[in-house]
Amino acid sequence: MLLSLDEKLHALLRDFPALWPETALAGLFVLLVVIDLVFRRRAAGLTGWVTLAGLAAVLGMMVWRFLFLGNESGPYLLGLLHRSSLIAFFQCLFTITALLAVLFSWAERQPYRRNGEFAVLLVSAVLGMYLMVGTTHLLMLYLSVELLSISSYILTYLAANRKSAAASVRYILFGAMSSGVMLYGMSWLYGLTGLLDFAADGFWTALAAQPDAVKAALLVLLAGGLLFKVAAVPFHVWAPEVYDAAPLAVTAFFSVAPKVAGLLVLFTLSRYAAPHWTGFQTFVAVVAVASITVGNFGALVQRNARRLLAYSSVAQAGFMLIPVAVGGSFAVQGFMFYAIVYLCMNTGAFLLLHALEAATGSDQIGDFAGLGTQRPWLGVGMVAAMAALAGLPPTAGFTAKLLVFSALWQAYGQSGDPLLLALFVWGLFNVAVALFYYLRIPYFMFFKPAVQEPTVVFHWPEAVLAALVLLPVLVLFFKPFLPSLNF
């Protein structure tokens, strides 16, 4: 039913209170821009404290929304956005990741952290992810993905050297290509259905009249832009360059938040697409296999720690795509738990990597030799982080992979699809492959003699922050957090 302009305005005003967190992020963005313009040279650290306080306030709003939303869900703001407890949960996760990035930037002690650009772009990226996961409207989805992408391109350059400039340009080129692919698919979907909301029944009714080949092509094009944010194959080629060139705080943020946001949107899209085209989940399963394979075997030959974690991130994206390919409530729970654990173990790994780089002045794995015995806190922390990423007990990384493979096995038992069985077997094999490169850094730290006398400095900010983010990795092994939330 078409609404008059007056009815639309009343609907917008009625739904506006539900937008308080997003409005707060937009207000924080404007405030940070003004502060940076007015106080840039007189109060360099002011933007950091304002960002920290603002994000903490937004997190408080989101926790309130998550706790009191209950099972309430549905569209609002004239269908542009959607709310649910699951969306609120992940928005909380994005805010926590941004808070950790701010704290990480302080520990990193690099010039970029004193610039207002870092805080401004970080907040705009979080706002993009908030809107991205909270919409099923194609136009809103495109705009939010672009807001996140443009912020990410500039964040990559914050190191302000030739390497970061080259990585940023490559990132922009690959991003423009994936954005064009996604927009082309969206334009065809709108032209064929006359609707922009892929949650609407009429959208899929109109699309069902098209040949399967057309549906397949258009949905794959739509997924292309999301796979770019996830760093899944074949849209992964930007990741090694960006991880190697960007500041580590930025890299830690990239490796978690945009990836989880893209996966959640793919989960939502799969939920609506699978009943009308079963091939979509097959497509996701194939991408998962390719990502796990390329990520793990690419990491095996790396000697640079940053690039190793970049290929590890591609493989982890493949494992997190498995619940998307499976579907169902159990898969959603597994994906949620994996996202929580991935935030903790990946952020912890990058924090400890920064401490290693500060001690040796290098990001080459061979230069970390002997540091485990000279600074046991570094060695033990890195063992915990790498064991969690590899999926070894007693870490929650083991539980996360167990939940993912359990959901996959359950889906295979129900459908008998040989592709799911192949994914199960190949995934287990790749877990074993991953041990060889994840344990390489601890091996050099404890079992190889030091090639030089490192300047080992005890940086307590990294130690405290790494301990805080890695502690849940151990706790959640013994008591997994598996809430049952709805879309």
Steps between C-alpha positions, in 0.01 A plus 500: 500500500635839398530758778446872465784740580337590830470133599864440408616790716296374794647151452853642496440700818345197670800280418767759574561391864610160369783683318666645809822292473542578129419867566755505783765360266420764238514770769833364626633511144410870465635582848834335423532691173440831684741412781769404252458828313499718814738323737724302262830651614409593857341176622621214284370231738155652545348321201607164644330560834185637334491198267540262791226670702268527200538138399451391862175700511384341173588158638285575806208585270553180305522283810172653619347430158631142502381425854156657469419424139425137579344324203367822351598528136381655179555784255491868593582835343275423202665164451852639455624334817422184694539431870545178690690371800751330269576825319533684833743235623730543201479879519627469858783284367598763240509771766721289726736438206524876438567566870781245493639666184518835681678342798730312262590826323606647835718198569649521150634850569524593133444854361172409329327450836535873574315594185127557507464315170544163670217563748270656240546218249467231766165641614374531141599137435306388808196699384527334160499155662203590722293591194640215292389218731172669584355523150348280234452799269735484202557876477572533873725193480704650218539837672604342830753269330648803323516698825694214658719451192600865452589527870709184469690625195615813684575316823742281305703806403538637854855362531581765234783319322551359151395150601171616654432726201547210257283270712229765527492547122473124443228482763307777324532331160380162624227670704378698200484181294301307763274801560425522129425128485261528795327812365454338159329202664281731710388699196391182322320372809310826531420503129361145511306527826411869531598479870810595697423303817618140464304406813170575324298203374434674170874523435544124491165436330610721210849347497359147500356565153854536363714207379731342756806621309383861532429465873838337553691769312328791674528360854867418445560856377324635810711279725821617329519831686438325831769238434744787446438626855530143629834454314375170360630343179508635229469848657785446746800629307499839676543350848876415506598845369271689737591292807870552425476879448229637731562585868451190714205651691325562169591151377360339815175693446483402130559136579191470719222759473446545121545126451231411756269771362527363146441146622187602689357669190578185301322301772193723465508479121535121515202478733277660239666362186537131595126412488479643148838393364673215680811561293585806709610287795696278257674813371588606856631149576729512193630843605560364852706209363701732275565750782611232746732348240657821367530650848667201662735405218584865437594544867727194491760676285501833683802623693346837583277489812255759372448320170465172685214647704350644180476156337384361833218756485397369156489144637303611807250670266455162331425331833249773590332457161416139589205601728374726218505202262326279757230732636272433795492615863788279612720643224408854612609417855826354372563810289433733796737308724767489229471879453551565874800269519648631176486856633694399811763270349574710191525829692724329755723363223547847345570660838772244570634538147541873565698423816722265298554762231585759765755262653673403174423780257387236251187313393694198371422181693866395503594814692274398792736216590576472870248760618280241671766427763606863539148629553279210614182713502546556128566133432212366708259755355600418144464127567147560631403721203643265236352191667159667502526600132605144415205359695687315773363425848480635766409816307165622375640477147455124531139544619424743217621259233323212676169689483550586133582141402216367717252722313653385171473132593142549618411664167663216308303244704175677410569564129753234400665759273844363398634856473442548873684176573790614280504835680505319835792273407699773326441740789633250753804437283568873482480532878799264509676698224453822697700361794820520294488877454317608817762331718792635297523824699497327844752248364746773404443684827578198721707251300723717282801687637495877469678623187563840659465666836153657485402820669235339716291763672213414731202689361233463765211642286535214251538249783189615686287535187615165359421331833152655504411384148658155529346415838153436347666259253586275795183562703261435211655156444362386835172697482393580143266793444221377271203739510197424288424817304268568209548683176 
